[in-house]
Amino acid sequence: MKRLLILLIIFFVATSHIFSQSKSKRLAKADKAFDLEEYYKAAELYKKAYEKTKNRAVKAEIIFKQAECYRLSGNTKRAENYYKRAIKTKFPNTIVFLRYADVLRMNQDYDEALLQYQKYLELNPNDIDGEKGLKSCEFALKWLSTPTRYKLELMPLVNSRFSDFSPAFGNSDYTEMYFTSARSGGITDKLDDRTGEAFTDIYVTRLDKKGKWSIPVLAGDPINTEGNEGSVALNDRGTSMYLTLCKVEKKKSLGCGIYISKRKGRLWENPQELQIKLDSNTSIGHPTLSSDEKILIFSSDLSNGYGGKDLWLVKREKRNRWSEPINLGPAVNTTGDEMFPFLHPDGTLYFSSDGHIGVGGLDIYKSSPDANGAYSSVVNLKCPVNSSGDDFGMVIESNGERGYLTSNRSGGKGGDDIYQFELPPLKLFIKGVVTDSKTGAIITNANIELIGSDGSTTKKNTDNTGSYEFQLKPLTSYEVIVAKEEYLKKKITETTYGLEFDKTFTADFSIDPIKKEIVLPRIEYDFAKSELRQKSIEDLNLLVITLNDNPNIVIELQSHTDYVGSDKQNMKLSQDRANVCISYLVNQGVNSERLIALGKGETVPFVIDKDDGKFKQGDVLTERYIKKLRRKKHQEKANQYNRRTSFKVISENYVSSDEAPVETDDDIKKQEDGKSENLINDDNKETKEAPEDNNVQEGPEK
């Protein structure tokens, strides 16, 4: 980033010289400019020094220093070429491989960058910077292939062919925006030796009634000076501006500080330096302000930090006096540089860093305060917010869906550019088809109810294709309930928590008809045994859900066997199997009053309900039918069909004993009449029945 180090004057610690101090005056002059971070000027001086020396080792060092100048001034393409040359000239410090890999990554050549990081790690095993670079390349490739929903748009009217960066809201309506620019037409036409561009000034643009930003104009005196004006932050009313000023005097840098200026009408007062308890000769900048103006966060290389520039917090004590700075800690700060913070009204901190794993140079991250108000973790905002270049200076409106950021990615007008971004709303839907579980026929006019954890309830009926569809909200859990006369209710749950991309859930329902036998297909048994298999438990758990979704039904759970063994043995075995199932259901909290266990032995052969290879719909799997099958595997499959457990609803009017009304004599008489009628009907059922005392047994009691 070309303007990266304008705002905070931090002395760069150069790679240790491997030569004696007896150097040419040209090289010494270049080194001095480099130490003063005058990278544009230093690059030109190194070029002249290179031409005047014949020593190969000195030439290699100069080439490396030139690469450093270009990297630190944001010219990564030229830096890449010079690092490559430095490697060819056998520059002895292995740091050259790390720096070469860094600029390759910033130029989006991730494959070559991976190779250079690996070379560096071979020479410097377990080096943190090398490991971070490797992981950054891996994550970058992943994030580039799966971008987030953010949409970015260049602002051509606001940007120039020079560096334009660090947007800041001028009021709570977001109709006024301040930013920093090196464009021509500022206070001075002198060039900054650090960048080769003009000294930066503060500009302002306003949104008109048609939603277009006006041509930017200078914020004017006394805000702008002949030095560099950097990142600013304004209070919600737009009456106080906190700005970074980097003053110069007779070509001597006086460092950067944070100042405050009050607006009276349309005019700004002379900026006054904030009274913050700092080390001597310390530069600070990039202010951001809490909504109540009681907390200020800034970037600085104060002592006792984690390396490079860290983010620090101060609290207002009175008027313009602030507390001692508090470091935001190791979750946010790294050995690299953390800069350009923005404090959202909801407390979320957005900032840029080159010390965390990222896509390119500076990446934008966010951190939300934990229960104690500390920033204990950070999240990379990925692509397209971040690119292989430098991305920084993000500001976001209070609803969190729109804002502005700075980037020097390819495709801009020149240097750093300001982009508008927007996070489109998630498009979330749930849809499905409702069918009959026995016949597979679509069910029209079924009632679908959508109940959200936010208290919302929406109802629809399936259309003539058996389909339904609802739109969902983010960060919400839902129940979808389907109901239809003469069918059991069914329910599923879904959640939109954690979703970052558009999604349509598919929730098809296959609902069970009340008056038909429903086979539980996964309830199977080993030969002559009644123990439940694991798959059987899965089906019984689904039956528990069905019973809970339909609290007013009573079911008869039937168990059947194959023909192997005597009738008496099979009747006992089937009853044991039914009892085991009922016991499991009761243990899961189902009231035993709603459950009847009935062992049917081999008396009711299974009827194939749909074609299945050898078996055709309507085939009755009697002993005679099965014995006619030639292959043993077909016989075993038929026997497995017969070794089944099923249920059917025998009442839809269950009321628990705690809720049941007191029975009258008429109620008792009707029940007795109904039982008599059922006994008559039972006498007309299958001819191959077990003795009467084995027919019906109450579940867990038996």
Disulfide bonds with the S-S distance in Angstrom:
Cys246-Cys256 1.97
